[in-house]
């Protein structure tokens, strides 16, 4: 009996909707490798794979079968999607046009990688960001540059304003998905888009006040107030809006600063200069698990033994490594240039790790703005610039680690 790969429910689904992936028609206990891949709108390919073993009935259901290794391990029914990683260095998954879906190619191979054999079955999963029943309305009213997403029906609906962070532009994918849940969501651009300012050195809160007024006065938006949703610089601006403007009844802040930073903010006769920091008062250290911290430095002898590893990381320090908290001008310029290169892609869905060329093969950023680097068996020694993203200032801790790239 030939194997079949099925996705339930079938047909196009929303990017945030779970699906059930299964392979049937296998031999009992047969080893199988599952692969997933997609290409973004610029042609970059993202891949993920995992190794499995069929049950006694010759069936492999990702909702019940744990992955034995690969891009992830354990019971992860949606692992093939959240573990997608770019082939190109320093590239993140970003949906630029919500009107077109991503096509995820799924493939089942006989055996386990790297010795996986013939293909057994294939399927294509279409993941869309704009539900067909959601209305997308470009907004160009006065100074406001935005896109409004409206659920079906006459409304009125609860209103939400969505702001992104460094990089600017008009990022729509989160607003379009959220609108499918019954909200009227306006994705607002505030710099580096159309005729808006090209940078965020100087921002005026009156622009955001005009956007709030537009949303509140829309006939399909329920009053008397709206909610705010912001990430990074957008989260910081949401706090300022909630502090100064009327008509704000809720605010959700994701990784935003509690003070004005990165540029001057003006509102009427008030001026909020950016909060600065002193590099002389910032120090860094590297723990035995490869975790960078902005806490005071400790001597190498004070680090935990490498045999006691954190479950969040498997990296270990190289013997004799010395952390140098004093940053040279050349290092500072290099890391700033790298951050400038990355800043336009802050609006990515966050489904993939940060660039491998910067922080290792398997890595993530913790909620405390620290890098976590994982190691592997096949190791090389590299000089890693561990960037502590203290908002728009950079401090770099330089240390030698062993990890797989």
C-alpha positions as CSV (number, residue, x, y, z in Angstrom):
1,X,0.0,0.0,0.0
2,X,1.4,3.4,-1.0
3,X,1.9,6.1,1.7
4,X,-0.2,9.2,1.8
5,X,0.5,12.5,3.5
6,X,-2.6,14.4,4.7
7,X,-3.2,17.8,6.3
8,X,-6.4,18.2,8.2
9,X,-8.4,20.4,7.7
10,X,-7.6,20.4,4.0
11,X,-7.4,23.5,1.8
12,X,-6.0,27.0,2.5
13,X,-5.7,27.9,6.2
14,X,-4.7,31.0,8.2
15,X,-1.1,31.3,9.2
16,X,-2.1,31.1,12.9
17,X,-4.5,28.2,12.5
18,X,-3.3,24.8,13.7
19,X,-3.5,21.8,11.3
20,X,-3.0,18.1,11.8
21,X,-0.3,16.4,9.7
22,X,-0.3,12.7,9.3
23,X,1.3,10.0,7.1
24,X,-0.6,6.7,6.5
25,X,0.2,3.5,4.6
26,X,3.6,3.0,6.2
27,X,5.1,-0.3,7.5
28,X,4.8,-0.9,11.2
29,X,7.7,0.9,13.0
30,X,9.0,2.3,9.7
31,X,11.6,5.2,10.1
32,X,10.4,8.3,8.3
33,X,11.8,11.8,7.8
34,X,9.4,14.7,7.3
35,X,10.5,17.9,5.5
36,X,8.9,21.3,5.2
37,X,10.0,24.1,3.0
38,X,8.7,27.5,1.6
39,X,10.0,30.4,-0.4
40,X,9.4,34.0,0.7
41,X,8.5,36.8,-1.7
42,X,12.2,37.4,-2.4
43,X,13.0,33.8,-3.3
44,X,14.8,32.9,-0.1
45,X,14.1,29.3,1.0
46,X,13.2,28.2,4.5
47,X,13.5,24.6,5.6
48,X,12.7,22.3,8.6
49,X,12.9,18.6,9.1
50,X,12.3,16.0,11.8
51,X,12.8,12.2,12.2
52,X,9.9,10.0,13.2
53,X,8.9,6.3,13.5
54,X,5.5,4.9,12.5
55,X,3.3,3.2,15.0
56,X,2.3,-0.5,15.0
57,X,-0.5,0.2,12.6
58,X,1.8,1.9,10.0
59,X,0.5,5.4,10.8
60,X,2.4,8.6,11.8
61,X,0.3,11.3,13.4
62,X,2.3,14.4,14.5
63,X,-0.3,15.1,17.2
64,X,0.7,11.8,18.9
65,X,4.2,10.9,17.7
66,X,7.2,12.7,19.2
67,X,10.0,13.8,16.9
68,X,13.2,11.9,17.4
69,X,15.5,14.7,16.3
70,X,16.1,17.1,13.5
71,X,15.0,20.8,13.6
72,X,13.3,20.0,16.9
73,X,12.5,17.1,19.2
74,X,9.6,15.9,21.2
75,X,5.8,16.2,20.7
76,X,5.4,19.2,18.4
77,X,2.4,18.9,16.1
78,X,3.2,22.2,14.4
79,X,7.0,21.9,14.7
80,X,7.6,21.7,10.9
81,X,6.1,25.2,10.6
82,X,7.5,27.1,13.6
83,X,11.0,25.6,13.1
84,X,11.4,26.8,9.5
85,X,14.9,28.3,9.1
86,X,16.4,30.3,6.3
87,X,19.1,28.9,4.1
88,X,20.5,32.4,3.5
89,X,22.6,33.8,6.4
90,X,21.0,36.8,8.3
91,X,17.6,36.3,6.7
92,X,14.3,36.3,8.5
93,X,10.8,35.3,7.5
94,X,8.8,38.4,6.7
95,X,5.4,38.6,5.0
96,X,5.5,41.7,2.8
97,X,2.2,41.3,1.0
98,X,-0.7,39.9,3.0
99,X,-2.8,39.4,-0.1
100,X,-0.8,36.4,-1.2
101,X,-0.3,33.2,0.8
102,X,2.8,31.2,1.6
103,X,2.9,27.7,0.0
104,X,4.5,25.2,2.4
105,X,5.7,22.0,0.7
106,X,5.6,18.9,2.9
107,X,7.5,15.7,2.0
108,X,7.8,12.3,3.7
109,X,11.0,10.3,3.0
110,X,11.8,6.7,3.8
111,X,14.5,6.4,6.5
112,X,16.2,9.0,8.7
113,X,18.3,11.9,7.6
114,X,21.1,12.1,6.5
115,X,20.5,8.7,5.0
116,X,16.8,9.2,4.1
117,X,15.9,7.4,0.9
118,X,13.1,7.6,-1.6
119,X,10.2,10.1,-1.3
120,X,7.1,8.4,0.0
121,X,4.5,11.2,-0.2
122,X,4.0,14.9,-0.8
123,X,1.5,17.6,0.0
124,X,1.3,21.4,-0.2
125,X,-0.2,23.5,2.6
126,X,-1.4,27.0,1.7
127,X,-1.0,29.4,4.7
128,X,-2.7,32.8,4.2
129,X,-2.4,36.0,6.2
130,X,-5.6,37.7,4.8
131,X,-8.8,35.7,5.4
132,X,-11.1,36.0,2.4
133,X,-13.9,37.5,4.5
134,X,-11.7,40.3,5.8
135,X,-11.8,43.7,4.0
136,X,-8.5,45.5,3.4
137,X,-8.9,49.3,3.1
138,X,-5.9,51.5,2.4
139,X,-6.0,54.7,4.5
140,X,-4.6,58.0,3.2
141,X,-6.5,60.6,5.3
142,X,-4.8,63.9,6.0
143,X,-1.3,62.9,7.3
144,X,-2.3,59.4,8.3
145,X,-0.8,56.5,6.2
146,X,-2.2,53.1,7.2
147,X,-4.2,50.1,6.3
148,X,-7.5,49.3,7.9
149,X,-8.7,45.6,8.2
150,X,-12.4,45.1,8.8
151,X,-14.2,41.8,9.6
152,X,-17.4,40.9,7.6
153,X,-20.7,42.4,8.6
154,X,-21.9,45.9,9.4
155,X,-20.2,46.2,12.8
156,X,-19.4,48.2,14.8
157,X,-16.3,46.2,15.9
158,X,-13.8,46.8,18.7
159,X,-11.0,49.0,17.3
160,X,-7.2,48.3,17.6
161,X,-4.2,50.3,16.3
162,X,-1.2,48.2,15.5
163,X,2.4,49.8,15.6
164,X,5.7,48.1,14.7
165,X,9.2,49.1,15.6
166,X,12.6,49.9,14.2
167,X,12.7,49.8,10.4
168,X,9.4,51.7,9.9
169,X,7.4,50.9,6.8
170,X,3.8,49.6,6.8
171,X,3.7,46.1,8.3
172,X,0.3,44.5,7.9
173,X,0.5,40.8,8.6
174,X,-0.4,40.9,12.3
175,X,-3.3,43.4,11.8
176,X,-4.8,41.2,9.0
177,X,-4.6,38.0,11.1
178,X,-6.1,39.8,14.2
179,X,-9.0,41.2,12.1
180,X,-10.0,37.7,11.3
181,X,-10.9,37.3,15.0
182,X,-13.5,40.0,14.9
183,X,-11.5,43.3,15.4
184,X,-11.2,46.4,13.3
185,X,-7.4,46.7,13.2
186,X,-5.5,49.6,11.7
187,X,-1.8,48.9,10.8
188,X,-0.2,52.4,11.2
189,X,3.0,53.5,9.5
190,X,4.8,56.4,11.2
191,X,8.2,56.7,9.5
192,X,10.1,55.3,6.5
193,X,7.0,54.9,4.4
194,X,5.5,57.0,1.6
195,X,5.7,60.7,2.4
196,X,6.3,60.1,6.1
197,X,9.7,61.1,7.8
198,X,12.5,58.9,6.7
199,X,13.8,58.4,10.2
200,X,12.5,58.5,13.8
201,X,14.9,61.2,15.1
202,X,11.9,63.5,15.6
203,X,8.3,62.3,16.0
204,X,5.2,64.3,16.7
205,X,2.4,62.8,18.8
206,X,-0.2,64.9,16.9
207,X,0.3,62.5,14.0
208,X,-0.8,59.5,16.2
209,X,-3.6,61.7,17.7
210,X,-4.9,62.2,14.2
211,X,-4.8,58.4,13.5
212,X,-6.7,57.7,16.8
213,X,-9.4,60.3,15.8
214,X,-9.7,58.7,12.3
215,X,-10.2,55.2,13.8
216,X,-12.7,56.4,16.5
217,X,-14.8,58.3,14.0
218,X,-15.0,55.3,11.6
219,X,-18.6,54.1,11.3
220,X,-17.6,50.5,11.7
221,X,-15.5,51.0,14.9
222,X,-17.1,50.7,18.3
223,X,-16.4,53.5,20.8
224,X,-15.9,55.2,23.1
225,X,-12.2,54.1,23.0
226,X,-9.7,51.9,21.1
227,X,-6.9,49.6,22.1
228,X,-3.3,49.8,21.2
229,X,-0.9,47.0,20.2
230,X,2.8,47.8,19.8
231,X,6.1,46.1,19.7
232,X,9.6,47.6,20.4
233,X,9.6,51.3,19.4
234,X,5.9,50.9,18.6
235,X,5.3,49.7,22.1
236,X,7.1,52.7,23.5
237,X,4.9,55.0,21.4
238,X,1.8,53.2,22.6
239,X,2.8,54.1,26.2
240,X,3.2,57.7,25.2
241,X,-0.1,57.7,23.4
242,X,-1.9,56.2,26.4
243,X,-0.3,58.8,28.6
244,X,-1.1,61.9,26.6
245,X,-4.0,61.1,24.3
246,X,-7.7,60.7,24.9
247,X,-9.7,57.8,23.5
248,X,-7.3,55.0,24.6
249,X,-8.9,52.3,26.8
250,X,-6.3,49.5,26.5
251,X,-2.7,49.0,25.5
252,X,-0.6,45.8,24.9
253,X,3.1,46.5,24.9
254,X,5.5,43.8,23.5
255,X,9.2,44.4,24.4
256,X,8.8,48.1,24.5
257,X,10.8,50.6,26.6
258,X,9.1,52.4,29.5
259,X,10.8,55.7,28.5
260,X,11.2,57.7,25.3
261,X,14.4,56.6,23.6
262,X,15.9,56.7,20.1
263,X,14.6,60.1,19.2
264,X,12.8,63.3,20.4
265,X,9.0,63.1,20.9
266,X,6.9,66.3,20.6
267,X,3.3,67.0,21.7
268,X,1.9,70.5,21.7
269,X,4.2,72.4,24.1
270,X,5.8,69.3,25.6
271,X,9.2,67.9,24.4
272,X,10.4,64.5,25.5
273,X,14.2,64.2,24.7
274,X,15.5,60.6,24.3
275,X,16.7,58.9,27.4
276,X,20.4,58.3,27.2
277,X,22.8,55.9,28.9
278,X,26.4,55.9,30.0
279,X,28.6,53.2,28.4
280,X,31.0,53.5,31.2
281,X,28.4,52.1,33.6
282,X,27.5,49.1,31.5
283,X,29.4,45.8,31.9
284,X,28.8,42.4,30.5
285,X,29.7,38.8,31.4
286,X,29.3,35.4,29.9
287,X,28.0,32.5,32.0
288,X,29.2,28.9,31.7
289,X,26.0,28.1,29.7
290,X,26.8,30.7,27.0
291,X,24.3,33.2,28.2
292,X,25.3,36.9,28.0
293,X,24.2,39.2,30.8
294,X,24.4,42.9,31.5
295,X,24.9,42.2,35.3
296,X,28.3,43.0,36.8
297,X,31.2,40.8,35.6
298,X,32.5,38.0,37.7
299,X,35.9,36.2,37.5
300,X,35.9,32.9,35.4
301,X,36.4,31.0,38.6
302,X,32.9,32.2,39.8
303,X,31.1,30.7,36.8
304,X,29.1,27.5,37.3
305,X,30.8,24.2,36.3
306,X,30.3,23.3,32.7
307,X,28.8,20.0,33.8
308,X,25.8,21.8,35.2
309,X,24.1,23.2,32.1
310,X,21.0,25.3,31.8
311,X,18.1,23.5,30.0
312,X,17.9,26.6,27.8
313,X,21.4,26.2,26.4
314,X,24.1,23.6,25.8
315,X,26.9,26.0,24.9
316,X,30.0,25.9,27.2
317,X,32.9,28.3,27.6
318,X,36.2,27.5,26.1
319,X,38.9,27.1,28.8
320,X,40.9,30.2,29.3
321,X,38.2,32.5,27.8
322,X,38.4,36.0,29.1
323,X,35.4,38.3,28.7
324,X,36.4,41.8,27.7
325,X,33.7,44.4,28.7
326,X,35.8,47.3,27.3
327,X,34.6,47.8,23.7
328,X,36.9,49.2,21.1
329,X,35.7,51.8,18.6
330,X,36.1,49.3,15.7
331,X,34.0,46.7,17.4
332,X,31.3,49.2,18.2
333,X,31.2,50.4,14.6
334,X,31.1,46.9,13.3
335,X,28.2,45.8,15.5
336,X,26.3,49.1,14.9
337,X,26.6,48.4,11.1
338,X,25.3,44.9,11.6
339,X,22.3,46.2,13.6
340,X,21.6,48.9,11.0
341,X,21.5,46.1,8.5
342,X,19.1,44.1,10.6
343,X,16.8,46.9,11.6
344,X,14.6,46.9,8.5
345,X,13.5,43.4,9.2
346,X,12.3,43.9,12.8
347,X,8.8,43.3,11.6
348,X,9.3,39.6,10.9
349,X,6.8,37.1,12.3
350,X,9.5,35.9,14.7
351,X,9.1,32.3,13.7
352,X,12.8,31.7,13.0
353,X,15.8,32.2,15.2
354,X,18.0,35.3,14.8
355,X,20.8,35.1,12.2
356,X,23.1,32.1,12.5
357,X,26.1,34.1,11.4
358,X,25.7,36.2,14.5
359,X,24.5,33.9,17.2
360,X,24.9,30.2,16.3
361,X,23.0,27.5,14.6
362,X,20.3,27.2,17.2
363,X,19.6,30.3,19.2
364,X,16.9,32.7,20.4
365,X,16.5,36.0,22.1
366,X,15.2,35.8,25.7
367,X,12.6,38.2,27.2
368,X,15.4,40.0,29.0
369,X,17.1,41.0,25.7
370,X,20.0,38.6,26.1
371,X,21.4,36.2,23.6
372,X,21.2,32.5,24.2
373,X,23.6,30.3,22.1
374,X,23.3,26.6,21.8
375,X,26.3,24.3,20.9
376,X,26.7,21.1,19.0
377,X,29.0,18.1,18.7
378,X,30.9,19.3,15.6
379,X,32.4,22.4,16.9
380,X,34.6,25.3,15.8
381,X,36.0,28.2,17.7
382,X,34.6,31.6,16.8
383,X,34.7,35.1,18.2
384,X,31.1,35.9,19.0
385,X,29.8,39.4,19.3
386,X,27.0,39.0,21.8
387,X,24.8,42.1,21.4
388,X,22.7,43.2,24.4
389,X,20.0,45.2,22.8
390,X,19.6,47.9,25.4
391,X,17.1,49.5,23.1
392,X,18.9,51.7,20.7
393,X,22.3,51.7,22.4
394,X,24.6,48.7,21.9
395,X,27.0,47.1,24.3
396,X,29.1,44.2,23.1
397,X,30.5,41.5,25.2
398,X,33.2,39.6,23.2
399,X,34.1,36.0,24.2
400,X,35.3,32.8,22.5
401,X,32.7,30.0,22.4
402,X,32.5,26.6,20.8
403,X,29.4,26.0,18.8
404,X,28.2,24.7,15.4
405,X,27.6,27.2,12.6
